[in-house]
Amino acid sequence: MIANANIKIEKTKESRVTNYDVNDVPFGKCFSDHMFIAEYADGKWQNASISPYQDMPMSYAMSALHYGQAIFEGMKAYKSITGDVSIFRPLENFKRMNKSAIRMAMPEVPEEIFMGGLLELLKLDSAWIPTSDTGSLYIRPFLIATDEAIGVKASDTYKFVIITCPAGKYYTEPIKVLIETNYIRAVEGGIGFVKAAGNYGRSLFPTKLAQQKGYQQVIWTDGKTHSFLEESGTMNLMFVVGDTLITPALSDTILAGITRNSVLALARDWGMKVEERKISIIEILEAHANGTLKEAFGVGTAATIAQIIGIGHVDNYYPLPPVEERQFSPKIDETLRNIRKGKIEDKFNWMFKVS
Ligand SMILES: Cc1ncc(COP(=O)(O)O)c(C=O)c1O
């Protein structure tokens, strides 16, 4: 049960939703009418409010800008075929956000603020949720340090904010990924397992280099030996080798993806062999050479399932079987879509009902 977070609500005078076709907008560029904000000061959460979407007044000395105390989450709300609104596993995002908060020396966000704010916001902005088969409302909760102060220390004040934007397909085509053996996303003891803004900033330069070589994304490898595969962009990685689904085991260098957890639950439910363990580059290249590498794909909230059609390693390119020949990942993609759209039974209770 979510307690009342005493949210002050100021509704927009005129909705902007009619300016857009919510089923056809570029990802992350058009924001819905309202936003939720709560403030942390004097050791407590206060001033929970929903207001029309607007810019933030801030100091150029705001500590998040200088010292990186900035974390975020990403999840999606869906409109079912009967018009009901629900969110995919939001309590998992809530828990993960607070893991990030602890690691970044930030205050945890109480459940009544996170969930209470989210539910009120979605009730107000439900007209922004796409109705198309692959559409959803992307939800971006984030927490930032707001002290106006230069000097490296944990901030005393913070803002927790939720904004949302309609989203269609993230990748419209299968992707090519390059195994990164020079730059590092995360190291043991670091912050790879949390959604801290700095993890993403550091990924941009290597990704740009990979894109210059014709790839859409990189596959990160372990920071010590560059011989084990970890993640790809903002997705966890999965392979079907022979009849087994394999994925890198979670560690403090890998984000515990909610899509990853859901795909593994479905695969196990279907009786598929599943292994969570270290996966070396050599193992995948050998499976490619002997024809047992059937599928490779990334899994994450933004993309759901991103098919990988080729992998680059050093100067070599390894094309993978066409998507049409794949048995497992298209079925997973369709099953997740059907659960989210209320077309099939939600036997794991993943959909959190808003209305
Ligand atoms: C680095 C990273 N790995 C994996 C994921 C996939 O996680 P999820 O399925 O919870 O979206 C994300 C996206 O949140 C990410 O940023």
The ligand as an SDF file (V2000), in Angstrom:
LIG
                    3D

 16 16  0  0  0  0  0  0  0  0999 V2000
   24.1750   -0.0580  -18.4260 C   0  0  0  0  0  0  0  0  0  0  0  0
   22.8270   -0.6700  -18.5440 C   0  0  0  0  0  0  0  0  0  0  0  0
   22.7330   -2.0030  -18.6090 N   0  0  0  0  0  0  0  0  0  0  0  0
   21.5380   -2.6160  -18.7090 C   0  0  0  0  0  0  0  0  0  0  0  0
   20.3590   -1.8880  -18.7560 C   0  0  0  0  0  0  0  0  0  0  0  0
   19.0450   -2.6020  -18.8540 C   0  0  0  0  0  0  0  0  0  0  0  0
   18.3190   -2.4690  -17.6550 O   0  0  0  0  0  0  0  0  0  0  0  0
   16.7460   -2.4840  -17.6530 P   0  0  0  0  0  0  0  0  0  0  0  0
   16.3310   -3.7590  -18.2890 O   0  0  0  0  0  0  0  0  0  0  0  0
   16.3690   -2.4390  -16.2070 O   0  0  0  0  0  0  0  0  0  0  0  0
   16.2980   -1.3070  -18.4090 O   0  0  0  0  0  0  0  0  0  0  0  0
   20.4240   -0.4930  -18.7140 C   0  0  0  0  0  0  0  0  0  0  0  0
   19.1960    0.3150  -18.7650 C   0  0  0  0  0  0  0  0  0  0  0  0
   18.6670    0.6630  -17.7370 O   0  0  0  0  0  0  0  0  0  0  0  0
   21.6840    0.1430  -18.5870 C   0  0  0  0  0  0  0  0  0  0  0  0
   21.7680    1.4710  -18.5340 O   0  0  0  0  0  0  0  0  0  0  0  0
  1  2  1  0
  2  3  1  0
  2 15  2  0
  3  4  2  0
  4  5  1  0
  5  6  1  0
  5 12  2  0
  6  7  1  0
  7  8  1  0
  8  9  2  0
  8 10  1  0
  8 11  1  0
 12 13  1  0
 12 15  1  0
 13 14  2  0
 15 16  1  0
M  END
$$$$
